[in-house]
Amino acid sequence: MNAVLTSQAVTHRGTVRPRNEDAFVDRPDIGLWAVADGAGGHGAGDVASAAATAALQDLPPGLSAAEMLAQVRLRITAVHADLQRQAQQAGPGRIIATTLAVLLARGGHYACLWAGDSRIYRLREGSFTRLTRDHSLVQDLVDQGLLDEAAAESHPQANVITRAVGAEGVLELDKASARLAPGDRFLLCSDGLFKAVPEGELGQMLADGFEAEVLIRAALAYGARDNVTAIIVRA
């Protein structure tokens, strides 16, 4: 299956934040999409998210799937090191970081790469599934059986991430991959969307064929307190 993929991408600063520290990549021509959310509270989040997306935005056409995957890893590793250098120059304790969720689709297959708590979902035959696992404090608590999923979003430390591009240490991007199926729909989003709009509603809106703009308006109607970004990809 050589799928034809179409997409829409929308971002908004939300109802509270004075600026938008989210950024995205929308490249259906090469089968590449990404959402980056500058790490909240760390300062210069917009610099970090812009650096990560800029590194992917100009990937050339004509690369094989393996070359594309290798280039994404190589470029994001370079951004990670550069953000760490910038943080060191800015002073002790400074962190300039961003989450990143990347979707690659080519030749009947797709792959997800991510660090942090920006997410990728898939709608297939009515089933809405999260393909990524948050790198966050509350997700770790859920995994340990100390917190249930319902309580995670309202937890006072729900915004604490445990992995990000630019954070301390060596960057590890998690990966998940599978075959594409006819009719697959993907949603890439920052936490400003799924923390404002319940997952069940997001899945229903995707199933109903709504555009990304409608999901953003729903988040704003819920009073989205964070920047909000959504990309919908259709096979």
C-alpha positions as CSV (number, residue, x, y, z in Angstrom):
1,M,0.0,0.0,0.0
2,N,1.5,3.3,-1.1
3,A,-0.8,5.6,0.8
4,V,-1.6,9.1,-0.2
5,L,-1.5,11.2,2.9
6,T,-3.1,14.6,3.5
7,S,-2.9,16.8,6.6
8,Q,-3.9,20.0,8.4
9,A,-1.9,21.7,11.1
10,V,-3.0,24.4,13.5
11,T,-1.5,26.0,16.6
12,H,-2.8,28.6,19.1
13,R,-1.4,30.3,22.2
14,G,-4.5,29.3,24.2
15,T,-6.5,31.4,26.5
16,V,-3.9,32.3,29.2
17,R,-0.3,32.2,27.9
18,P,1.1,35.5,26.5
19,R,3.0,33.7,23.7
20,N,3.0,30.4,21.8
21,E,6.0,28.2,22.6
22,D,4.6,25.3,20.4
23,A,5.9,24.7,16.9
24,F,5.1,22.1,14.2
25,V,6.3,20.6,11.0
26,D,3.7,19.7,8.3
27,R,5.4,18.0,5.3
28,P,2.9,15.7,3.6
29,D,5.1,15.9,0.5
30,I,7.8,13.8,2.2
31,G,5.6,12.0,4.8
32,L,6.9,13.9,7.9
33,W,5.0,15.6,10.7
34,A,6.1,16.9,14.1
35,V,4.9,18.7,17.1
36,A,7.2,20.4,19.6
37,D,6.2,22.0,22.9
38,G,8.8,24.3,24.6
39,A,9.3,22.9,28.1
40,G,7.1,25.0,30.4
41,G,8.7,26.9,33.2
42,H,12.3,26.3,31.9
43,G,12.5,29.6,29.9
44,A,13.3,30.0,26.2
45,G,10.8,27.2,25.4
46,D,10.0,28.9,22.1
47,V,13.7,28.9,21.1
48,A,13.9,25.1,21.8
49,S,10.7,24.2,19.9
50,A,11.7,26.4,17.0
51,A,15.1,24.8,16.8
52,A,13.7,21.3,16.8
53,T,11.1,21.9,14.1
54,A,13.5,24.0,12.0
55,A,15.9,21.1,11.9
56,L,13.2,18.9,10.4
57,Q,11.4,21.4,8.2
58,D,14.1,21.5,5.5
59,L,14.6,17.8,5.1
60,P,14.9,17.2,1.3
61,P,12.6,15.0,-0.8
62,G,14.0,11.8,-2.3
63,L,15.3,10.2,0.9
64,S,14.4,6.5,1.5
65,A,12.5,5.6,4.6
66,A,15.7,4.5,6.3
67,E,17.5,7.6,5.3
68,M,14.7,9.8,6.6
69,L,14.6,8.0,10.0
70,A,18.4,8.4,10.3
71,Q,18.3,12.1,9.4
72,V,15.6,12.8,11.9
73,R,17.6,11.1,14.7
74,L,20.9,12.8,13.6
75,R,19.4,16.3,13.3
76,I,17.5,16.1,16.6
77,T,20.6,14.8,18.4
78,A,22.5,17.8,17.1
79,V,19.7,20.2,18.3
80,H,19.8,18.5,21.7
81,A,23.5,19.2,22.1
82,D,23.1,22.7,20.8
83,L,20.3,23.5,23.3
84,Q,22.4,22.1,26.1
85,R,25.3,24.4,25.1
86,Q,23.0,27.4,25.0
87,A,21.7,26.5,28.5
88,Q,25.2,26.2,29.9
89,Q,26.1,29.6,28.5
90,A,22.9,31.1,30.0
91,G,24.0,30.2,33.5
92,P,23.8,27.5,36.2
93,G,20.6,25.5,36.4
94,R,19.2,26.8,33.1
95,I,17.4,24.4,30.8
96,I,16.3,25.2,27.3
97,A,14.3,22.2,26.2
98,T,11.3,21.0,24.2
99,T,9.1,17.9,23.8
100,L,9.0,16.4,20.3
101,A,6.6,13.9,18.6
102,V,7.4,12.9,15.0
103,L,5.3,10.9,12.6
104,L,7.0,9.4,9.5
105,A,5.0,7.6,6.8
106,R,6.4,5.9,3.7
107,G,5.6,2.9,1.6
108,G,2.8,1.5,3.6
109,H,4.5,1.8,7.0
110,Y,4.6,4.5,9.6
111,A,7.0,5.2,12.6
112,C,6.6,7.4,15.6
113,L,9.6,9.0,17.4
114,W,9.1,11.0,20.6
115,A,10.5,12.5,23.8
116,G,8.4,14.2,26.4
117,D,4.6,14.3,26.6
118,S,3.4,15.5,23.2
119,R,1.4,12.7,21.8
120,I,0.5,10.8,18.6
121,Y,-2.9,9.0,18.4
122,R,-4.3,6.7,15.6
123,L,-7.9,6.2,14.7
124,R,-8.4,2.9,12.9
125,E,-11.8,1.2,12.3
126,G,-13.4,3.2,15.1
127,S,-10.6,2.5,17.6
128,F,-8.8,5.6,19.0
129,T,-5.4,4.5,20.3
130,R,-2.5,6.4,21.8
131,L,0.7,5.3,20.1
132,T,3.1,7.2,22.3
133,R,3.9,6.9,26.1
134,D,4.4,10.1,27.9
135,H,7.8,10.7,29.4
136,S,6.3,12.4,32.5
137,L,6.3,12.1,36.3
138,V,2.6,11.2,36.3
139,Q,3.0,8.5,33.6
140,D,5.7,6.9,35.7
141,L,3.3,6.9,38.7
142,V,0.5,5.4,36.6
143,D,3.0,2.7,35.3
144,Q,3.9,1.9,38.9
145,G,0.2,1.5,39.9
146,L,0.4,4.6,42.2
147,L,-2.0,6.7,40.2
148,D,-4.9,6.0,37.9
149,E,-5.2,7.5,34.4
150,A,-8.2,9.5,35.4
151,A,-6.4,11.3,38.2
152,A,-3.2,11.8,36.2
153,E,-4.3,14.9,34.2
154,S,-5.4,16.8,37.3
155,H,-2.3,15.8,39.3
156,P,-0.4,18.9,40.7
157,Q,2.8,17.7,38.9
158,A,1.1,16.8,35.6
159,N,3.4,19.2,33.8
160,V,6.6,17.6,34.9
161,I,8.3,15.8,32.0
162,T,11.2,13.3,32.5
163,R,12.7,13.5,29.0
164,A,13.0,16.3,26.4
165,V,15.2,17.6,23.6
166,G,17.8,19.8,25.3
167,A,17.3,18.4,28.8
168,E,20.3,17.0,30.8
169,G,21.9,13.8,29.7
170,V,21.9,11.8,26.5
171,L,18.8,12.1,24.4
172,E,16.8,8.9,23.7
173,L,13.9,9.0,21.3
174,D,11.4,6.2,21.8
175,K,10.1,4.6,18.6
176,A,6.9,2.7,17.6
177,S,6.2,1.5,14.1
178,A,3.6,-0.6,12.2
179,R,1.9,-0.9,8.8
180,L,-0.5,1.7,7.5
181,A,-4.1,0.6,6.8
182,P,-6.6,2.3,4.5
183,G,-8.5,5.0,6.3
184,D,-6.0,5.4,9.1
185,R,-6.1,8.9,10.7
186,F,-3.4,10.2,13.0
187,L,-3.5,13.1,15.5
188,L,-0.3,14.7,16.7
189,C,-0.8,17.2,19.5
190,S,0.8,19.1,22.4
191,D,-0.5,18.6,25.9
192,G,-2.5,21.8,25.6
193,L,-5.0,19.8,23.6
194,F,-5.4,16.5,25.4
195,K,-5.4,18.2,28.8
196,A,-8.2,20.5,27.7
197,V,-10.4,18.1,25.6
198,P,-11.1,14.6,26.9
199,E,-9.6,11.8,24.9
200,G,-13.0,10.3,24.1
201,E,-14.1,13.6,22.5
202,L,-10.9,13.9,20.5
203,G,-11.4,10.4,19.1
204,Q,-15.1,11.1,18.2
205,M,-14.1,14.4,16.5
206,L,-11.5,12.5,14.5
207,A,-14.1,9.8,13.6
208,D,-16.6,12.5,12.5
209,G,-14.0,13.9,10.1
210,F,-13.5,17.3,11.7
211,E,-10.5,19.4,10.7
212,A,-7.7,20.3,13.1
213,E,-9.1,23.8,13.5
214,V,-12.2,22.3,15.1
215,L,-10.1,20.5,17.7
216,I,-8.3,23.7,18.5
217,R,-11.6,25.6,18.9
218,A,-12.8,22.8,21.3
219,A,-9.7,23.2,23.4
220,L,-10.3,27.0,23.6
221,A,-13.9,26.4,24.5
222,Y,-12.7,24.3,27.4
223,G,-10.5,27.2,28.4
224,A,-7.1,25.8,27.2
225,R,-4.6,27.2,29.7
226,D,-1.6,26.1,27.6
227,N,-0.5,26.5,24.0
228,V,-2.5,24.2,21.8
229,T,-1.3,22.4,18.6
230,A,-3.0,19.8,16.5
231,I,-2.0,18.0,13.3
232,I,-4.4,15.6,11.6
233,V,-2.9,13.2,9.0
234,R,-5.2,11.0,6.9
235,A,-4.2,8.0,4.9
